[in-house]
């Protein structure tokens, strides 16, 4: 079975003559960083438990007399770790950055309260500048950048941020292409008005 691109899945409903141009997730390194941190945090709990269990005599006698208590605590921490890893993966997997011919969308599909989308429509997309910034030196080396889109006119003053997408250069190029096409369309409409 051939690999299907993200653009072919019905992630967002498009209105008439709107096409999905680009769909990306956050870079895989973001999930790996969160996974490494959660593994470190999950390992700290049993290590602290072992240290406390064998350093305090009252607790040492309790765990030696009833080892089931120790294993219950260990398995509970393992279960919490597995739930955390599954949650982190699903949160990463179902977070999309979507660029259509008429809007840019930041869509979270895996949330407890239901899907959430932040949308900027094309008629309000008066882009002032697009900046790509790495979060740190490692991300800069791996070419993982955040993309900040600043606007001239918009209800909100903060930029639209693509946090560490898979291909930040493609997002920047796609938005710049949309801007140039919309300017060409506006100029054509203005010329037709004066004819």
PLY file of the C-alpha trace (Angstrom):
ply
format ascii 1.0
element vertex 195
property float x
property float y
property float z
element edge 194
property int vertex1
property int vertex2
end_header
0.00 0.00 0.00
1.52 3.35 -1.01
2.08 6.05 1.59
-0.65 8.70 1.63
0.30 12.29 2.37
-1.36 14.22 5.17
-3.07 16.47 2.63
-5.23 13.53 1.48
-6.83 12.99 4.90
-9.97 14.96 5.91
-8.33 16.91 8.74
-10.26 20.11 8.19
-13.42 20.95 6.26
-12.74 23.19 3.29
-15.23 25.69 1.94
-15.93 26.19 -1.77
-12.84 26.45 -3.98
-10.52 26.13 -0.96
-7.69 23.61 -1.24
-5.33 22.22 1.36
-1.83 23.19 0.29
0.35 22.07 3.20
-0.19 19.91 6.30
2.57 19.30 8.81
3.02 18.02 12.33
5.57 19.19 14.81
9.02 17.78 14.19
9.62 14.28 15.58
12.43 15.61 17.77
9.80 17.43 19.88
8.12 14.12 20.76
11.49 12.47 21.41
12.53 15.29 23.78
9.29 14.95 25.75
9.70 11.16 25.79
13.26 11.38 27.14
12.15 13.82 29.84
9.23 11.56 30.85
11.55 8.51 30.97
13.92 10.44 33.21
11.05 11.57 35.44
9.58 8.06 35.55
12.93 6.54 36.53
13.41 9.08 39.30
10.33 7.88 41.21
11.46 4.22 41.62
15.02 5.35 42.40
13.78 7.66 45.14
11.45 4.90 46.36
14.33 2.41 46.54
16.54 4.92 48.31
13.90 5.74 50.90
12.89 2.08 51.30
16.43 0.95 52.10
17.76 3.97 53.97
15.07 4.30 56.65
15.03 1.26 58.96
11.28 1.38 59.69
10.42 1.34 55.99
13.10 -1.28 55.22
11.51 -3.71 57.64
8.06 -2.96 56.13
9.20 -3.63 52.55
11.08 -6.77 53.56
8.05 -8.04 55.45
5.62 -7.11 52.66
7.36 -6.93 49.26
3.98 -6.71 47.50
3.75 -3.08 48.65
7.00 -2.26 46.89
5.99 -4.01 43.64
2.54 -2.40 43.69
4.15 1.00 43.89
6.59 0.09 41.13
3.84 -1.17 38.81
1.70 1.89 39.54
4.57 4.18 38.53
5.06 2.08 35.37
1.35 2.39 34.51
1.43 6.16 35.04
4.51 6.34 32.81
2.80 4.35 30.02
-0.30 6.55 30.16
1.93 9.63 29.97
3.83 8.26 26.96
0.58 7.39 25.15
-0.81 10.86 25.90
2.39 12.55 24.67
2.39 10.52 21.46
-1.28 11.17 20.69
-0.90 14.86 21.47
2.03 15.08 19.05
0.44 12.86 16.38
-2.88 14.75 16.26
-1.46 18.29 16.25
-1.46 19.72 12.73
-0.35 22.91 11.04
-2.53 23.37 7.98
-2.18 25.94 5.21
-5.10 26.17 2.81
-5.60 28.51 -0.10
-7.71 30.76 2.18
-6.42 30.28 5.75
-3.66 29.12 8.07
-4.77 26.77 10.82
-3.21 25.37 13.99
-5.34 22.31 14.85
-5.22 20.20 18.02
-7.39 17.14 17.45
-6.48 15.17 20.59
-7.73 17.11 23.59
-9.90 16.22 26.55
-12.25 19.14 25.82
-12.50 18.29 22.10
-10.67 19.61 19.03
-9.28 23.12 19.06
-8.30 25.23 16.06
-6.66 28.61 15.78
-7.46 30.07 12.36
-6.38 33.17 10.46
-8.39 33.65 7.28
-6.86 34.93 4.06
-8.83 38.17 3.98
-7.25 39.11 7.34
-3.80 37.84 6.39
-1.95 41.10 5.82
1.47 39.67 6.57
4.11 42.08 7.77
6.96 39.58 8.01
7.75 35.89 8.44
10.60 34.92 10.75
12.13 31.50 11.35
13.90 31.10 14.70
15.48 28.05 16.29
14.61 27.43 19.92
18.16 26.41 20.83
21.51 25.55 19.25
20.71 21.86 18.81
17.51 22.68 16.95
19.44 25.16 14.82
21.92 22.41 13.90
19.02 20.05 13.06
17.26 22.83 11.08
14.21 22.75 13.37
12.85 26.29 13.52
9.74 27.98 14.84
7.94 30.08 12.22
6.49 33.40 13.40
4.02 35.14 11.09
3.48 38.81 12.01
0.47 40.69 10.63
-0.27 44.36 9.85
-4.00 44.23 10.54
-5.48 41.65 12.84
-7.64 41.51 15.91
-4.79 39.94 17.87
-1.40 41.53 18.11
0.69 38.45 18.78
2.04 36.49 15.81
0.71 33.21 14.47
3.34 30.68 15.56
4.17 27.34 13.99
6.10 25.64 16.81
8.86 23.45 15.38
7.10 22.12 12.27
8.58 19.28 10.23
9.73 21.61 7.45
9.79 25.26 8.44
11.21 26.36 5.10
8.24 24.83 3.26
5.79 26.66 5.55
7.56 29.98 5.01
7.66 29.47 1.23
4.00 28.40 1.09
2.81 31.45 3.04
4.93 33.76 0.87
3.41 32.15 -2.26
-0.10 32.70 -0.85
0.73 36.34 -0.12
2.05 36.95 -3.62
-0.99 35.22 -5.21
-3.41 37.24 -3.09
-1.60 40.49 -4.03
-1.77 39.53 -7.71
-5.48 38.78 -7.35
-6.13 42.12 -5.63
-4.21 44.01 -8.32
-6.18 42.21 -11.05
-9.47 43.11 -9.33
-8.39 46.74 -8.99
-7.39 46.88 -12.67
-10.74 45.38 -13.70
-12.57 48.05 -11.66
-10.89 50.86 -13.57
-11.61 49.40 -17.01
0 1
1 2
2 3
3 4
4 5
5 6
6 7
7 8
8 9
9 10
10 11
11 12
12 13
13 14
14 15
15 16
16 17
17 18
18 19
19 20
20 21
21 22
22 23
23 24
24 25
25 26
26 27
27 28
28 29
29 30
30 31
31 32
32 33
33 34
34 35
35 36
36 37
37 38
38 39
39 40
40 41
41 42
42 43
43 44
44 45
45 46
46 47
47 48
48 49
49 50
50 51
51 52
52 53
53 54
54 55
55 56
56 57
57 58
58 59
59 60
60 61
61 62
62 63
63 64
64 65
65 66
66 67
67 68
68 69
69 70
70 71
71 72
72 73
73 74
74 75
75 76
76 77
77 78
78 79
79 80
80 81
81 82
82 83
83 84
84 85
85 86
86 87
87 88
88 89
89 90
90 91
91 92
92 93
93 94
94 95
95 96
96 97
97 98
98 99
99 100
100 101
101 102
102 103
103 104
104 105
105 106
106 107
107 108
108 109
109 110
110 111
111 112
112 113
113 114
114 115
115 116
116 117
117 118
118 119
119 120
120 121
121 122
122 123
123 124
124 125
125 126
126 127
127 128
128 129
129 130
130 131
131 132
132 133
133 134
134 135
135 136
136 137
137 138
138 139
139 140
140 141
141 142
142 143
143 144
144 145
145 146
146 147
147 148
148 149
149 150
150 151
151 152
152 153
153 154
154 155
155 156
156 157
157 158
158 159
159 160
160 161
161 162
162 163
163 164
164 165
165 166
166 167
167 168
168 169
169 170
170 171
171 172
172 173
173 174
174 175
175 176
176 177
177 178
178 179
179 180
180 181
181 182
182 183
183 184
184 185
185 186
186 187
187 188
188 189
189 190
190 191
191 192
192 193
193 194
